Amino acid sequence: MSRIEMSTPLVEMDGDEMTRILWQMIKDELLMPYIDLKTEYYDLGLEHRNETNDQVTIDSANATAKYGVAVKCATITPNAARMTEYNLKEMWKSPNGTIRAALDGTVFRSPIVVKGIEPCVKNWKQPITLARHAYGDVYKNVEIKVPGAGKAELVFTAEDGTEIRETIHNFTGGGVIQGMHNTDKSITSFAKACFNYALATRQDLWFATKDTISKKYDHDFKDIFQDMFEKEYEDRFKKAGITYFYTLIDDAVARVMKAEGGFIWACKNYDGDVMSDMVSSAFGSLAMMTSVLVSPTGVFEYEAAHGTVQRHYYKHLKGEETSTNSVATIFAWTGALRKRGELDKNTALCDFADKLEKATIQTIEEGKMTKDLALITSLQNVTTLNSHDFIKAIRATYETLILHVDHESC
């Protein structure tokens, strides 16, 4: 079988720890035997980010804007412990946050549903898609560790020199201060992306913040969404038979738990981070969720929504067997390859992505899966596979699908 040709490269962003190991396994077993894989490679492993003073992350974002499609492995966002472990020059920012800010995109995350892995929330019948704002808030914050008594102020100095001042707190002892920001431009892009995605998928759109407490910051989000909806999207939503509504984040959580699914839930950056993990875990596993960053200019960056699986990586380093779920990372690759195929009108590449996703789901539904799924499946007599054997089982299923299609065509 000849390998599928690619005319335009993907931007490939390698990552950290166990997901980096899976990344190479997926390429070796599931991609390169079937595709003449063309990528522009960037090593976003923490050691290389440290060596380049994080310039490699910025370069990868610029390359994504150039080529239009990227695929990203999970990466470490360092904390104090990681500073010591990796002997870092500084506590580098989240690579995802840097890339999202550069592309001004919105992250859409949706669970990968398979038979035998039922949601913990029994009334959830359809996937719930999380739309996460991908700029600012805590991910672009500025922090101060307050050493002792003193006055903390929030100050804005306009271009003409005029100032707006608000007292944050009069400290009588030590503490902490955090400053966050967002921009009307980015919030507007977020709103537009959410409304367009709802129309494209014909799903209701929910948006939730905490404007009753954050009367200016969160209220700005609410106002921009509502103004755009009324001016540009209300009639289009009616014609499509879908709805948009705003509610408080705590009310949204209560509603989500009682809903059947099949809608888009738009959240601010941090809320979206937490709630997408909650939804994916409740649907089965953090490793069973797609994630794509979509920019206003039509740039796409696909990634796994989970972390680097640190505990499994340490086991791997000791030579111990791991059973790490690679489904989300596989679907990051298939999503990127399909989008590359769509943009390049490469139907063979699109078909490959479709069949590899089908093979992945079919492998699980036939009872061959990693330990995290084996512990929660309703299927009987399942086979628990290690990290590599699970990927090899998917390859065997894929090749069976290909042989079946070829036989039918003959």
C-alpha positions in Angstrom: 0.0 0.0 0.0 1.5 3.4 -1.0 1.6 6.0 1.6 -0.7 9.1 1.5 1.0 12.2 0.2 0.8 15.6 2.0 1.2 18.8 0.1 1.4 21.2 3.1 3.0 20.4 6.5 1.4 20.4 9.9 3.0 22.3 12.7 4.0 19.6 15.2 4.5 20.6 18.8 6.1 17.8 20.9 5.6 17.7 24.6 6.5 16.2 28.0 6.7 13.1 30.0 4.4 10.1 29.3 2.5 11.9 26.5 5.8 12.5 24.7 6.4 8.7 24.8 2.9 8.1 23.4 3.4 10.8 20.8 6.3 8.8 19.3 4.4 5.5 19.5 1.5 7.0 17.7 3.7 8.3 14.9 5.6 5.0 14.6 2.6 2.7 14.7 -0.4 4.6 13.4 0.8 7.5 11.1 4.1 7.0 9.3 3.3 3.5 8.0 0.4 5.0 6.1 1.2 8.7 5.5 4.2 10.5 4.0 4.0 12.7 7.1 5.1 16.3 6.6 5.5 18.4 9.7 7.3 21.5 10.9 8.6 20.2 14.2 8.9 22.2 17.4 10.1 20.7 20.7 8.0 22.2 23.5 9.4 19.8 26.1 10.1 21.8 29.2 13.9 21.4 29.0 14.0 22.8 25.5 11.6 25.7 26.4 14.0 26.5 29.2 17.0 26.4 26.9 15.3 28.8 24.4 13.9 31.1 27.1 10.5 29.9 25.8 11.1 31.4 22.4 10.3 27.9 20.8 6.7 28.3 22.1 6.3 31.7 20.4 7.9 30.3 17.2 5.5 27.4 17.1 2.5 29.7 17.5 3.8 31.9 14.6 4.3 28.8 12.5 0.7 27.7 13.2 -0.5 31.1 12.0 1.5 30.6 8.8 0.5 27.0 8.0 -3.1 27.1 9.4 -3.1 23.7 11.2 -1.1 22.4 14.2 -1.1 19.4 16.5 0.2 19.7 20.0 1.3 17.2 22.6 0.5 17.8 26.3 3.1 20.0 28.0 4.2 20.9 31.6 3.2 24.2 33.1 5.9 24.5 35.8 5.2 25.1 39.4 7.8 25.5 42.2 8.5 21.8 42.4 9.1 21.7 38.6 11.5 24.7 39.0 13.7 22.5 41.1 13.2 19.2 39.2 14.2 20.8 35.8 16.6 23.4 37.2 14.6 26.1 35.3 15.7 29.7 34.7 12.3 30.9 35.6 8.7 29.6 36.1 7.7 29.7 32.4 4.1 30.5 31.5 1.7 27.8 30.3 2.6 27.0 26.6 -1.1 26.6 25.9 -1.8 30.1 27.3 1.0 31.6 25.2 -0.2 29.9 22.0 -3.9 30.8 22.7 -3.0 34.4 23.3 -0.9 34.6 20.1 -3.7 33.1 18.0 -6.6 34.8 19.8 -8.5 31.5 19.6 -11.4 29.7 21.3 -11.0 26.1 22.6 -13.8 23.7 21.8 -13.7 20.4 23.8 -16.1 17.5 23.4 -16.1 14.0 24.9 -15.3 11.0 22.7 -18.3 8.7 23.3 -18.0 4.9 23.0 -20.3 2.0 23.8 -19.5 0.4 27.2 -18.3 3.7 28.8 -21.4 5.2 30.2 -21.4 8.7 31.7 -21.4 9.0 35.5 -24.3 11.4 35.1 -26.9 8.9 34.0 -29.2 11.5 32.2 -26.4 12.6 29.9 -27.4 11.1 26.5 -25.4 13.3 24.2 -21.9 14.9 24.3 -21.6 18.3 26.0 -19.2 20.6 24.2 -17.2 23.1 26.3 -16.2 26.4 24.6 -13.4 27.8 26.5 -12.2 31.4 26.1 -8.4 31.1 25.5 -7.0 34.4 26.4 -6.2 36.3 29.6 -7.6 36.0 33.1 -5.5 33.9 35.5 -3.3 32.6 32.6 -1.9 36.1 31.9 -1.9 37.3 35.5 0.6 39.4 37.4 1.2 38.4 41.0 2.8 39.9 44.1 3.7 38.2 47.3 3.0 40.9 49.9 5.8 41.0 52.5 3.9 43.0 55.2 1.6 45.8 56.0 0.8 48.3 53.3 -1.8 49.5 50.8 -2.5 47.7 47.5 -4.0 49.7 44.6 -5.3 48.9 41.2 -4.1 51.7 38.9 -4.9 52.4 35.2 -3.0 55.2 33.5 -4.5 56.4 30.2 -2.4 57.6 27.2 -3.2 61.2 28.2 -1.8 60.6 31.7 -5.1 60.5 33.6 -5.4 57.8 36.2 -8.1 55.6 37.6 -7.3 54.2 41.1 -9.1 51.7 43.2 -7.9 50.4 46.6 -7.6 46.6 46.6 -6.8 46.1 50.2 -5.1 47.7 53.2 -2.8 45.0 54.4 -2.0 44.7 58.1 0.4 41.7 57.4 1.6 39.5 54.6 -0.6 38.2 51.8 -0.8 38.0 48.0 -2.2 40.1 45.2 -3.2 39.0 41.7 -3.9 41.2 38.7 -5.8 39.9 35.7 -7.0 41.4 32.5 -8.9 40.7 29.3 -9.6 42.8 26.2 -12.9 43.6 24.4 -11.3 42.5 21.2 -10.5 39.0 22.5 -13.9 38.7 24.2 -15.6 39.7 20.9 -13.6 37.0 19.1 -14.7 34.5 21.7 -18.4 35.4 21.3 -18.3 35.2 17.6 -16.5 31.9 17.6 -19.2 30.5 20.0 -22.1 31.8 18.0 -20.7 30.5 14.7 -19.8 27.1 16.2 -23.4 26.8 17.5 -24.8 27.6 14.1 -22.4 25.2 12.3 -23.3 22.3 14.7 -27.0 23.3 15.3 -26.6 23.2 19.0 -28.0 25.4 21.7 -25.4 27.7 23.3 -25.1 28.5 27.0 -22.8 31.2 28.4 -22.0 31.5 32.1 -19.9 33.8 34.3 -20.3 35.3 37.8 -21.4 38.9 36.9 -23.3 39.3 40.2 -20.0 39.3 42.0 -17.6 40.5 39.3 -19.8 43.5 38.3 -17.4 45.0 35.8 -15.0 42.2 34.7 -17.5 39.4 34.1 -20.3 41.8 33.3 -18.2 43.0 30.3 -18.2 39.4 28.9 -22.0 39.2 29.4 -22.7 42.5 27.7 -20.5 41.8 24.7 -22.2 38.4 24.1 -25.7 39.8 24.5 -25.0 42.8 22.2 -23.5 40.6 19.5 -26.3 38.1 19.7 -29.0 40.7 19.4 -27.3 42.6 16.5 -26.0 39.7 14.5 -27.2 36.3 15.5 -30.7 36.3 17.0 -32.6 35.9 13.8 -30.1 33.3 12.5 -30.5 31.2 15.7 -34.3 31.3 15.3 -34.1 30.1 11.7 -31.7 27.3 12.8 -34.1 26.3 15.7 -31.5 26.8 18.4 -31.3 29.1 21.4 -28.8 31.2 23.3 -29.0 32.1 26.9 -26.9 33.5 29.7 -26.8 32.3 33.3 -24.6 32.4 36.3 -21.8 29.8 36.5 -23.3 28.2 39.6 -26.7 28.0 38.0 -25.1 26.5 34.8 -23.5 23.8 36.9 -26.8 22.8 38.4 -28.5 22.8 35.0 -25.8 20.8 33.3 -26.1 18.0 35.9 -29.8 17.7 35.1 -29.5 18.1 31.3 -29.3 15.4 28.6 -26.4 17.1 26.8 -26.2 18.0 23.1 -25.4 21.7 23.7 -22.4 24.0 23.8 -21.4 25.5 27.2 -19.3 28.6 26.8 -17.0 29.5 29.8 -14.3 32.0 30.6 -10.7 30.7 30.5 -10.3 29.2 34.0 -14.0 28.0 34.3 -13.6 26.3 30.9 -10.4 24.6 32.1 -12.0 23.1 35.2 -15.4 22.3 33.7 -14.0 20.6 30.6 -12.1 18.3 33.0 -15.2 17.7 35.0 -17.3 16.9 31.8 -14.6 14.6 30.3 -14.1 12.7 33.6 -17.9 12.3 34.0 -18.2 11.0 30.5 -15.5 8.4 31.2 -11.9 9.7 31.2 -9.8 12.8 30.8 -8.1 10.9 27.9 -11.4 10.7 26.0 -11.9 14.2 24.9 -11.2 16.2 21.7 -9.8 19.7 21.9 -9.3 22.2 19.2 -8.3 25.9 19.3 -10.0 27.9 16.6 -8.8 31.4 15.8 -10.9 34.2 14.2 -8.7 33.9 11.0 -9.4 30.2 10.6 -6.3 28.7 12.2 -6.7 25.4 14.0 -4.6 23.8 16.7 -5.5 20.3 17.9 -4.4 18.9 21.3 -5.2 16.4 24.0 -7.1 18.1 26.8 -5.3 16.3 29.6 -1.9 16.6 31.2 1.4 14.8 30.7 0.5 11.8 32.9 3.5 12.3 35.3 2.9 9.3 37.4 3.0 6.9 34.5 6.1 8.6 33.2 8.0 7.9 36.4 6.9 4.3 36.2 8.1 4.2 32.5 11.5 5.6 33.6 11.8 2.7 36.1 11.2 0.2 33.3 7.7 -0.6 34.7 4.8 -1.3 32.4 2.2 1.4 32.0 -1.4 1.3 30.7 -1.8 4.9 29.5 -4.8 6.0 27.5 -3.7 7.5 24.2 -7.1 8.2 22.6 -7.2 12.0 23.0 -3.7 12.2 21.6 -4.7 10.0 18.6 -7.7 12.2 18.0 -5.6 15.3 18.2 -3.6 13.9 15.3 -6.6 12.8 13.3 -8.3 16.1 13.9 -5.3 18.0 12.5 -4.8 15.6 9.6 -8.5 15.9 8.7 -8.4 19.7 8.8 -5.2 19.7 6.7 -6.9 17.4 4.2 -10.0 19.6 4.1 -7.9 22.8 3.5 -5.7 21.0 0.9 -8.7 19.1 -0.7 -6.8 15.9 0.1 -9.7 13.4 0.4 -7.3 10.5 1.1 -6.0 12.3 4.2 -9.5 13.0 5.4 -10.5 9.4 4.8 -7.5 8.2 6.8 -8.4 10.3 9.7 -12.0 9.1 9.7 -10.9 5.4 9.6 -8.3 5.8 12.3 -10.9 7.3 14.6 -13.3 4.5 13.7 -10.6 1.9 14.4 -9.8 3.5 17.8 -13.4 3.4 18.9 -14.0 0.0 17.5 -11.0 -1.4 19.4 -12.4 -0.2 22.7 -15.9 -1.4 21.9 -14.5 -4.9 21.1 -13.2 -5.0 24.6 -9.5 -4.0 24.1 -8.6 -1.0 26.2 -6.3 0.6 28.7 -6.7 0.2 32.5 -8.5 3.5 33.1 -11.3 2.4 30.8 -11.3 -1.3 31.9 -12.0 -0.1 35.5 -15.2 1.7 34.4 -16.6 -0.2 31.4 -19.9 -2.0 31.4 -18.5 -4.5 28.8 -17.7 -8.0 30.0 -14.5 -10.0 29.7 -12.4 -7.1 28.5 -8.7 -7.2 27.8 -6.5 -4.6 29.6 -3.6 -3.6 27.4 -0.4 -1.7 28.2 0.3 1.6 26.5 2.1 0.2 23.4 -0.1 -2.9 22.9 -3.2 -0.7 22.9 -1.8 1.4 20.1 -0.8 -1.8 18.3 -4.3 -3.2 18.7 -5.7 0.0 17.1 -3.3 -0.5 14.2 -4.6 -4.1 13.7 -8.2 -2.9 13.7 -7.3 -0.1 11.2 -5.7 -2.6 8.9 -8.7 -4.9 9.1 -11.0 -2.0 8.2 -8.7 -1.1 5.2 -8.7 -4.7 4.0 -12.5 -4.9 4.3 -12.9 -1.7 2.3 -10.4 -2.9 -0.4 -12.2 -6.2 -0.6 -15.6 -4.5 -1.0 -14.2 -2.2 -3.7 -13.0 -5.2 -5.6 
